[in-house]
Amino acid sequence: MVAVADSSRKNKILHPWQSFRLLPLALVAVCTSEMSFSRGQEVPVAGFVPGTGTRADVKPFYFAVPAPRGQILDRKGRPLAQNTTVRRLQLTVPAAQRSTLETYTAWLEKTLVELTKDVPAARMPDAAQLQRHYEDRRELPVTVSDVLPSETVLDPQKHLHSNVRTEYVRHYPQGDMAAHLLGYVSSEGAPPAGPILRNEPLWQRTSGAAGLEAAFNKQLTGTDGTLCVMMADAGTVAYEQVFTAPEGGRDVVTTLNLDTQRAAETALNQSGKRGAIVIIDAHTGDIRAMASNPRFDPNAFAQGISSSDFAALTQNIDGPLFDRAVQGSYPPGSVFKPIVVMAGLRAATVDALRVFECGPTLMIDGREFDNWSKDDHGWFDARAAIIRSCNTYFYQSAMVTRDMPILYMAHEFGFGQAPVLPLKASAGSLPKRAPSNHDLANLSIGQGVTEASPLQMAMAMATIANGACRPRPRLVMQTQSQSGQVGDVTSPARETLIPVSDVDLETVRHAMFGVVNHVNGTGKAARLKNVPVFGKTGTAQWVLRGAKANVVWFAGYMGTTPPLAFTVTIEGNAGQSGLSGGGTAAPVIAKVLRDIQERPAVHGVSYEKGKVTEETDPLTAPVTPAFMYGAPPPQPVREGLFSRLFR
């Protein structure tokens, strides 16, 4: 905790009010038509003019100095959201040139001709905007540029009536990385207009509008300061004083690992497809990475996004503002099958060694249900059925187990309930019953009305990986003050103990190991040489914009310390063929897993190096007809690699 607090201090910026003594004219006369002042009776300022105390040609204005927002950091204290400063050029029109709008405008135009020779970014304000400023705020400087380039230098001796306003702007140093989690900020209301009021903000305040920026807006928002500025009729700043310095907001420390997040986003972006990746510490529930594609750059919102740019984002058919990892809801397809196996094992209806014939189709109540593969034949037990993802096995298994044990097990693994998270999360969908055999067949392969988010699926995989409980997902570890004082600590928590015995869990783990490491496994693309990877592929049908399409999955965990559970979900387009969990989704997460294998310390894990053996044993079992009518007595699974990994 202390290391995180200390590292965050490296990211502080120079605050505008801390620069007053260095650049009093440039940083105090930061007034625009959007700024706020208090105007009225003159206030004596002790020491203002020795021996007099007051000046008739000076009026006081009181600014509220908006406080800098706190930072959002990764688990190592590296900034994901922080503050920077921008500069805007301003001109103060002398009192002698304020008699009419025409005189006011003419002076600005003439002055800008000379000013643009040194500052090309200077421009004449919009006529309507200038008129509004003249009517109520003519004594205050008028902004004559957008954000100035960093190399711009202004000579105050040459341009007496010009100054530079410095203000805070939210900045996301990693660009569009983790954009959906961080969210973005927006201005609080319209710029001040009309008569000048006391303690209007020096520039527009911002507040969180989405993501963590919105969820932790109260903590991130600091306390405004107060600045008094004495403006002379000549159009210059005569004196200024900071009565109260702004107090910055608290930093929010997330559980994200910037390196893991970068690896996940890079792999997902390289796929060129819509989708999501979630990577979780299976013991604590800490979200190490959570990416959604396509994404957006929150920096575009920081300085005020145009209506046309915002419309382009909201009207984009691919939904770059939509967080697929947390809010997406998809049929899970075959990644749901381990749940069906555990339900049969717990209910003692279908044990690990019971076999069903795996064929290309199965007739159920007059309707033909297909297997995904037309080449699989023979008698499969639970392990073989998961490795080859045989649909016809699961149809028959579900007919024996029935719906209630399956739905109970799915609920215990988090399906049908929204994860507890500071962000709005999808609950997915889980039916209360499967009233017909057709519904039951669809349920057994993760189709029908059953849906889950990538985050829900990753939490289910974390539950299988730790073998004890379903952890609560944790995205924020704590908040902390600028001095490092820690508060709002969120500790790891568990949602529920899993109702699965060690022996039954071993059966499922063994099968998921085979999905990746068996010569006939459907997820071989994710196999690593030195770290055991356990997984399950899935290809499901869903409706996209009114047309049938596929969504493909690969979910599982890797045997590191701590184990990392993961899910990758890829959306297909209507009519698009060739997508599969093993061929499309598994290669995406494989890039991330290889990076973790090569740089474990960077990703915060460790493992014992050793070659992972590829399995080559036959999957089909020799069967006598008796097996079709009664299950053999349950047999314990011998302790092996899969038990030792999770002691």
Helices and strands as residue ranges (DSSP letters): H 2-8, G 9-11, G 16-19, H 24-28, E 58-65, E 72-73, E 79-91, G 95-97, H 101-118, H 127-137, E 142-147, E 162-171, H 179-182, E 185-187, E 206-208, H 211-215, H 217-220, E 225-232, E 237-244, E 251-254, H 258-271, E 275-281, E 287-293, H 299-302, H 307-315, H 324-327, G 333-336, H 337-347, E 356-357, E 361-364, E 367-370, E 379-380, H 382-388, H 391-401, H 403-412, H 437-444, H 454-466, E 469-471, E 476-480, E 486-487, E 494-497, H 502-517, G 524-526, E 533-544, E 547-558, E 564-571, I 581-585, H 586-598, G 625-628, H 641-644
